[in-house]
Amino acid sequence: MVLETLNPMHYNITSLVPDTMPMATVPILILMCFLFLIWNHEETSSIPGPGYCMGIGPLISHGRFLWMGVGNACNYYNKTYGEFVRVWISGEETFIISK
């Protein structure tokens, strides 16, 4: 009798999960997606430069500076965005001003 109560096949798993569980998860998932969008939202800057895009923009701009060097990367960003550009170097917002 003890072995029968410890047997996992003895219990019906669907009886342990209430029927309201799927209905409750939909609003929770929608709320989590909404909070994720608010958390990752960053106001657009009036200064041109690569976008933030959930942290991918800073990684790309920092990688470009490491790969091309400071001079070539500055020239690239100045040709692409103009003489006043906002980029990220080592995770910090940096402004490149050239003429």
DSSP file (Angstrom, degrees, kcal/mol; ACC not computed):
  #  RESIDUE AA STRUCTURE BP1 BP2  ACC     N-H-->O    O-->H-N    N-H-->O    O-->H-N    TCO  KAPPA ALPHA  PHI   PSI    X-CA   Y-CA   Z-CA
    1    1 A M     >        0   0    0      0, 0.0     4,-1.5     0, 0.0     5,-0.1   0.000 360.0 360.0 360.0 -38.4    0.0    0.0    0.0
    2    2 A V  H  >  +     0   0    0      1,-0.2     4,-1.4     2,-0.2     5,-0.1   0.907 360.0  51.1 -66.5 -41.8    2.9    2.4    0.7
    3    3 A L  H  > S+     0   0    0      1,-0.2     4,-0.8     2,-0.2    -1,-0.2   0.847 106.4  55.7 -64.5 -33.1    4.5    1.6   -2.6
    4    4 A E  H  4 S+     0   0    0      1,-0.2     3,-0.3     2,-0.2    -1,-0.2   0.867 107.2  48.1 -68.4 -35.9    1.3    2.3   -4.4
    5    5 A T  H  < S+     0   0    0     -4,-1.5    -1,-0.2     1,-0.2    -2,-0.2   0.777 111.6  50.7 -75.1 -25.8    1.0    5.8   -2.9
    6    6 A L  H  < S+     0   0    0     -4,-1.4    -1,-0.2    -5,-0.1    -2,-0.2   0.607  83.8 106.8 -85.5 -11.1    4.6    6.6   -3.9
    7    7 A N    ><  -     0   0    0     -4,-0.8     3,-1.3    -3,-0.3     4,-0.4  -0.549  62.5-151.7 -70.0 120.9    4.1    5.4   -7.4
    8    8 A P  G >  S+     0   0    0      0, 0.0     3,-0.8     0, 0.0    -1,-0.2   0.770  94.1  62.5 -67.4 -23.5    4.0    8.5   -9.7
    9    9 A M  G 3  S+     0   0    0      1,-0.2    -2,-0.1     3,-0.1     4,-0.1   0.659  89.4  71.4 -74.2 -13.0    1.8    6.7  -12.2
   10   10 A H  G <  S+     0   0    0     -3,-1.3     2,-0.3    -6,-0.2    -1,-0.2   0.816  90.0  69.4 -69.9 -31.0   -0.8    6.5   -9.5
   11   11 A Y  S <  S-     0   0    0     -3,-0.8     2,-0.7    -4,-0.4     3,-0.1  -0.670  79.6-132.6 -93.7 143.4   -1.6   10.2   -9.7
   12   12 A N    >>  -     0   0    0     -2,-0.3     3,-1.1     1,-0.2     4,-0.6  -0.851  13.5-155.2 -91.9 115.3   -3.3   11.9  -12.6
   13   13 A I  H >> S+     0   0    0     -2,-0.7     4,-1.0     1,-0.3     3,-0.7   0.799  89.4  61.8 -65.8 -28.5   -1.1   15.0  -13.3
   14   14 A T  H 34 S+     0   0    0      1,-0.2    -1,-0.3     2,-0.2     3,-0.0   0.770  97.5  57.9 -70.3 -23.0   -4.1   16.9  -14.9
   15   15 A S  H <4 S+     0   0    0     -3,-1.1    -1,-0.2     1,-0.2    -2,-0.2   0.741 101.8  55.9 -77.1 -20.1   -6.0   16.8  -11.7
   16   16 A L  H << S+     0   0    0     -3,-0.7    -1,-0.2    -4,-0.6    -2,-0.2   0.799 100.3  63.8 -80.0 -28.1   -3.1   18.6   -9.9
   17   17 A V  S  < S-     0   0    0     -4,-1.0    -1,-0.1    -3,-0.0     0, 0.0  -0.857  88.2-129.0 -98.5 122.2   -3.2   21.6  -12.3
   18   18 A P    >   -     0   0    0      0, 0.0     3,-1.3     0, 0.0    -2,-0.1  -0.249  15.9-118.7 -68.4 158.7   -6.4   23.6  -12.2
   19   19 A D  T 3  S+     0   0    0      1,-0.2     4,-0.4     2,-0.1    -4,-0.0   0.708 109.4  65.2 -69.6 -19.7   -8.3   24.4  -15.4
   20   20 A T  T 3> S+     0   0    0      1,-0.2     4,-1.8     2,-0.1    -1,-0.2   0.558  76.6  89.8 -81.1  -6.6   -7.9   28.1  -14.8
   21   21 A M  H <> S+     0   0    0     -3,-1.3     4,-1.7     1,-0.2     3,-0.3   0.924  86.3  47.1 -59.8 -48.5   -4.1   27.9  -15.2
   22   22 A P  H  > S+     0   0    0      0, 0.0     4,-1.1     0, 0.0    -1,-0.2   0.871 112.2  51.5 -62.5 -33.7   -4.0   28.5  -19.0
   23   23 A M  H  4 S+     0   0    0     -4,-0.4    -2,-0.2     1,-0.2    -3,-0.1   0.814 110.8  48.5 -71.2 -28.4   -6.4   31.4  -18.7
   24   24 A A  H  X S+     0   0    0     -4,-1.8     4,-1.1    -3,-0.3    -1,-0.2   0.771 104.6  58.9 -81.4 -26.2   -4.3   33.0  -16.0
   25   25 A T  H  X S+     0   0    0     -4,-1.7     4,-2.7    -5,-0.2     5,-0.2   0.822  94.6  64.0 -75.1 -30.1   -1.0   32.7  -17.9
   26   26 A V  H  X S+     0   0    0     -4,-1.1     4,-2.3     1,-0.2     5,-0.2   0.951 105.6  42.2 -61.6 -51.6   -2.1   34.8  -20.9
   27   27 A P  H  > S+     0   0    0      0, 0.0     4,-2.4     0, 0.0    -1,-0.2   0.877 114.7  52.6 -63.5 -34.1   -2.6   38.1  -19.0
   28   28 A I  H  X S+     0   0    0     -4,-1.1     4,-2.4     2,-0.2    -2,-0.2   0.921 110.4  47.2 -66.2 -42.3    0.7   37.4  -17.1
   29   29 A L  H  X S+     0   0    0     -4,-2.7     4,-2.3     2,-0.2    -1,-0.2   0.894 112.3  49.8 -65.1 -39.9    2.6   36.9  -20.3
   30   30 A I  H  X S+     0   0    0     -4,-2.3     4,-2.3    -5,-0.2    -2,-0.2   0.913 111.6  48.8 -64.6 -42.0    1.1   40.0  -21.9
   31   31 A L  H  X S+     0   0    0     -4,-2.4     4,-2.5     2,-0.2    -2,-0.2   0.907 110.7  50.3 -63.8 -42.1    2.0   42.0  -18.8
   32   32 A M  H  X S+     0   0    0     -4,-2.4     4,-2.2     2,-0.2    -2,-0.2   0.896 110.9  48.8 -64.3 -40.1    5.6   40.7  -18.8
   33   33 A C  H  X S+     0   0    0     -4,-2.3     4,-2.2     2,-0.2    -1,-0.2   0.908 111.5  50.0 -64.7 -41.6    5.9   41.6  -22.5
   34   34 A F  H  X S+     0   0    0     -4,-2.3     4,-2.1     2,-0.2    -2,-0.2   0.915 111.8  47.2 -62.8 -43.8    4.6   45.1  -21.9
   35   35 A L  H  X S+     0   0    0     -4,-2.5     4,-2.4     1,-0.2    -1,-0.2   0.865 110.2  53.6 -65.8 -36.3    7.0   45.6  -19.0
   36   36 A F  H  X S+     0   0    0     -4,-2.2     4,-1.9     2,-0.2    -2,-0.2   0.901 109.2  48.6 -64.6 -40.9    9.9   44.3  -21.1
   37   37 A L  H  X S+     0   0    0     -4,-2.2     4,-0.7     2,-0.2    -2,-0.2   0.904 112.9  47.2 -65.9 -41.1    9.1   46.8  -23.8
   38   38 A I  H >< S+     0   0    0     -4,-2.1     3,-0.5     1,-0.2    -2,-0.2   0.903 111.2  51.9 -65.4 -40.6    8.9   49.7  -21.3
   39   39 A W  H 3< S+     0   0    0     -4,-2.4    -1,-0.2     1,-0.2    -2,-0.2   0.863 114.7  41.8 -64.9 -36.9   12.2   48.6  -19.7
   40   40 A N  H 3< S+     0   0    0     -4,-1.9    14,-0.4    -5,-0.2     2,-0.3   0.497  89.3 111.1 -90.6  -4.1   14.0   48.5  -23.0
   41   41 A H    <<  +     0   0    0     -4,-0.7     2,-0.4    -3,-0.5    -3,-0.0  -0.535  43.0 179.9 -74.0 131.7   12.5   51.7  -24.4
   42   42 A E        -     0   0    0     -2,-0.3    10,-0.1     3,-0.0    11,-0.1  -0.999  32.7-109.4-131.8 135.3   14.9   54.6  -24.7
   43   43 A E        -     0   0    0     -2,-0.4     2,-0.2     1,-0.1     0, 0.0  -0.327  39.4-107.5 -63.7 141.6   14.0   58.0  -25.9
   44   44 A T        -     0   0    0      1,-0.1     2,-0.2     2,-0.0    -1,-0.1  -0.477  32.9-132.2 -72.5 139.5   15.4   58.8  -29.3
   45   45 A S        -     0   0    0      2,-0.2     4,-0.1    -2,-0.2    -1,-0.1  -0.612   6.9-137.3 -91.0 149.8   18.1   61.3  -29.2
   46   46 A S  S    S+     0   0    0     -2,-0.2    -1,-0.1     2,-0.1    -2,-0.0   0.589  85.4  89.8 -79.4  -9.7   18.3   64.3  -31.5
   47   47 A I  S    S-     0   0    0      1,-0.1    -2,-0.2    38,-0.0    38,-0.1  -0.762  84.4-122.0 -88.0 127.6   22.0   63.5  -32.0
   48   48 A P        +     0   0    0      0, 0.0    38,-2.3     0, 0.0    33,-0.1  -0.291  56.7 106.4 -70.0 155.1   22.6   61.2  -34.9
   49   49 A G  S    S-     0   0    0     36,-0.2    38,-0.1    -4,-0.1    -4,-0.1  -0.895  71.7 -40.8 159.4 176.6   24.4   57.9  -34.4
   50   50 A P        -     0   0    0      0, 0.0     7,-0.0     0, 0.0    36,-0.0  -0.345  67.7-106.0 -64.8 146.4   23.9   54.2  -34.3
   51   51 A G        -     0   0    0      1,-0.1    -7,-0.0     6,-0.1     0, 0.0  -0.217  13.9-128.2 -71.1 161.6   20.7   53.1  -32.4
   52   52 A Y    > > +     0   0    0      5,-0.2     5,-2.4     4,-0.1     3,-0.5   0.947  33.6 178.4 -75.6 -50.9   20.7   51.5  -29.0
   53   53 A C  G > 5S-     0   0    0      1,-0.2     3,-1.6     3,-0.2   -12,-0.1   0.896  75.0 -47.0  48.4  59.5   18.6   48.5  -29.9
   54   54 A M  G 3 5S-     0   0    0    -14,-0.4    -1,-0.2     1,-0.3   -13,-0.1   0.802 112.6 -50.5  57.1  35.7   18.5   46.7  -26.6
   55   55 A G  G <>5S+     0   0    0     -3,-0.5     4,-1.1   -15,-0.1    -1,-0.3   0.389 117.1 105.4  90.3  -4.0   22.3   47.1  -26.0
   56   56 A I  H <>5S+     0   0    0     -3,-1.6     4,-2.3    -4,-0.4    -3,-0.2   0.872  73.8  59.3 -76.8 -36.1   23.4   45.7  -29.4
   57   57 A G  H  ><S+     0   0    0     -5,-2.4     4,-2.7     1,-0.2     5,-0.2   0.923 104.8  48.3 -58.7 -47.9   24.3   49.2  -30.8
   58   58 A P  H  > S+     0   0    0      0, 0.0     4,-2.3     0, 0.0    33,-0.2   0.883 111.2  51.3 -61.6 -36.1   26.8   49.9  -28.1
   59   59 A L  H  X S+     0   0    0     -4,-1.1     4,-2.3     2,-0.2    -2,-0.2   0.910 112.1  46.4 -65.5 -40.9   28.4   46.5  -28.6
   60   60 A I  H  X S+     0   0    0     -4,-2.3     4,-2.3     2,-0.2    -1,-0.2   0.927 113.9  46.6 -68.5 -44.7   28.7   47.1  -32.4
   61   61 A S  H  X S+     0   0    0     -4,-2.7     4,-1.9     2,-0.2    -2,-0.2   0.904 114.1  47.9 -67.4 -38.6   30.1   50.6  -32.1
   62   62 A H  H  X S+     0   0    0     -4,-2.3     4,-2.1    -5,-0.2    -1,-0.2   0.913 111.9  50.5 -65.6 -41.4   32.7   49.5  -29.4
   63   63 A G  H  X S+     0   0    0     -4,-2.3     4,-2.5    -5,-0.2    -2,-0.2   0.871 107.7  53.7 -62.8 -36.6   33.6   46.5  -31.6
   64   64 A R  H  X S+     0   0    0     -4,-2.3     4,-2.9     2,-0.2     5,-0.5   0.899 108.4  49.2 -65.5 -39.6   34.1   48.8  -34.6
   65   65 A F  H  X S+     0   0    0     -4,-1.9     4,-1.3     1,-0.2    -2,-0.2   0.887 114.1  45.8 -66.1 -38.0   36.5   51.0  -32.6
   66   66 A L  H  < S+     0   0    0     -4,-2.1    -2,-0.2     2,-0.2    -1,-0.2   0.896 119.3  40.9 -69.2 -39.1   38.5   48.0  -31.4
   67   67 A W  H  < S+     0   0    0     -4,-2.5    -2,-0.2    -5,-0.2    -3,-0.2   0.926 127.4  27.7 -77.1 -46.4   38.6   46.5  -34.9
   68   68 A M  H  < S-     0   0    0     -4,-2.9     4,-0.5    -5,-0.2    -3,-0.2   0.681 106.6-119.1 -91.8 -20.2   39.2   49.6  -37.1
   69   69 A G     X  -     0   0    0     -4,-1.3     4,-2.0    -5,-0.5     5,-0.2  -0.146  34.2 -76.5  92.1 162.0   41.0   51.8  -34.6
   70   70 A V  H  > S+     0   0    0      2,-0.2     4,-2.5     1,-0.2     5,-0.2   0.923 126.4  48.3 -65.6 -46.3   39.9   55.2  -33.3
   71   71 A G  H  > S+     0   0    0      1,-0.2     4,-2.2     2,-0.2    -1,-0.2   0.940 115.5  41.5 -63.1 -49.8   40.9   57.2  -36.4
   72   72 A N  H  > S+     0   0    0     -4,-0.5     4,-2.3     2,-0.2    -1,-0.2   0.883 115.4  50.7 -67.4 -37.9   39.2   54.9  -39.0
   73   73 A A  H  X S+     0   0    0     -4,-2.0     4,-2.6     2,-0.2     5,-0.2   0.909 110.1  50.1 -66.6 -40.7   36.1   54.4  -36.9
   74   74 A C  H  X S+     0   0    0     -4,-2.5     4,-2.4    -5,-0.2    -2,-0.2   0.921 111.2  49.1 -62.0 -43.2   35.7   58.1  -36.4
   75   75 A N  H  X S+     0   0    0     -4,-2.2     4,-2.2    -5,-0.2    -2,-0.2   0.902 110.9  50.9 -62.4 -40.3   36.0   58.7  -40.1
   76   76 A Y  H  X S+     0   0    0     -4,-2.3     4,-2.2     1,-0.2    -2,-0.2   0.947 112.8  44.3 -61.5 -49.4   33.5   55.9  -40.8
   77   77 A Y  H  X>S+     0   0    0     -4,-2.6     4,-3.1     1,-0.2     5,-0.5   0.858 112.6  52.5 -67.1 -34.1   30.9   57.4  -38.4
   78   78 A N  H  X5S+     0   0    0     -4,-2.4     4,-1.3    -5,-0.2    -1,-0.2   0.886 111.7  45.8 -68.8 -37.6   31.5   60.9  -39.7
   79   79 A K  H  <5S+     0   0    0     -4,-2.2    -2,-0.2    -5,-0.2    -1,-0.2   0.871 119.8  41.5 -69.3 -35.6   30.9   59.8  -43.3
   80   80 A T  H  <5S+     0   0    0     -4,-2.2    -2,-0.2    -5,-0.2    -3,-0.2   0.916 132.9  15.1 -79.3 -44.2   27.8   57.9  -42.2
   81   81 A Y  H  <5S-     0   0    0     -4,-3.1     2,-0.2     1,-0.3     3,-0.2   0.576 105.6-107.9-113.3 -12.6   26.1   60.3  -39.7
   82   82 A G     << -     0   0    0     -4,-1.3    -1,-0.3    -5,-0.5    -2,-0.1  -0.702  53.1 -45.7 114.5-169.4   27.8   63.7  -40.2
   83   83 A E  S    S+     0   0    0     -2,-0.2    15,-2.6     1,-0.2     2,-0.5   0.590 124.1  51.9 -84.3 -10.0   30.2   65.8  -38.2
   84   84 A F  E    S+A   97   0A   0     -3,-0.2     2,-0.3    13,-0.2    13,-0.2  -0.942  74.0 168.5-127.7 109.3   28.5   65.4  -34.8
   85   85 A V  E     -A   96   0A   0     11,-2.4    11,-3.1    -2,-0.5     2,-0.5  -0.923  28.9-144.7-128.7 144.3   27.9   61.7  -33.9
   86   86 A R  E     +A   95   0A   0    -38,-2.3     2,-0.2    -2,-0.3     9,-0.2  -0.949  33.3 156.0-108.1 122.3   27.0   59.8  -30.7
   87   87 A V  E     -A   94   0A   0      7,-3.2     7,-3.8    -2,-0.5     2,-0.5  -0.785  38.2-114.2-132.3 177.2   28.6   56.4  -30.2
   88   88 A W  E     -A   93   0A   0      5,-0.3     2,-0.5    -2,-0.2     5,-0.2  -0.977  24.4-178.5-119.9 128.8   29.4   54.1  -27.3
   89   89 A I  E >  S-A   92   0A   0      3,-2.4     3,-1.7    -2,-0.5   -30,-0.1  -0.993  79.4 -11.8-125.4 123.2   33.0   53.3  -26.3
   90   90 A S  T 3  S-     0   0    0     -2,-0.5    -1,-0.1     1,-0.3     3,-0.1   0.824 129.2 -56.8  55.2  35.8   33.3   50.8  -23.4
   91   91 A G  T 3  S+     0   0    0      1,-0.2     2,-0.4   -33,-0.2    -1,-0.3   0.457 114.5 114.0  80.9   0.8   29.6   51.2  -22.6
   92   92 A E  E <  S-A   89   0A   0     -3,-1.7    -3,-2.4   -34,-0.1     2,-0.3  -0.867  73.8-112.1-108.4 139.9   29.8   55.0  -22.2
   93   93 A E  E     -A   88   0A   0     -2,-0.4     2,-0.4    -5,-0.2    -5,-0.3  -0.521  40.6-173.8 -69.2 127.9   28.1   57.4  -24.5
   94   94 A T  E     -A   87   0A   0     -7,-3.8    -7,-3.2    -2,-0.3     2,-0.5  -0.968  16.0-144.0-128.9 139.6   30.8   59.3  -26.5
   95   95 A F  E     -A   86   0A   0     -2,-0.4     2,-0.6    -9,-0.2    -9,-0.2  -0.893   6.9-156.4-106.5 131.8   30.4   62.2  -28.8
   96   96 A I  E     -A   85   0A   0    -11,-3.1   -11,-2.4    -2,-0.5     2,-0.5  -0.938  12.3-174.7-107.2 120.3   32.6   62.6  -31.9
   97   97 A I  E     +A   84   0A   0     -2,-0.6     2,-0.3   -13,-0.2   -13,-0.2  -0.968  16.9 148.8-117.6 122.7   32.9   66.2  -33.1
   98   98 A S              0   0    0    -15,-2.6    -2,-0.0    -2,-0.5     0, 0.0  -0.968 360.0 360.0-147.8 162.4   34.7   66.8  -36.4
   99   99 A K              0   0    0     -2,-0.3    -1,-0.1   -17,-0.0   -16,-0.1   0.300 360.0 360.0-146.5 360.0   34.7   69.2  -39.2
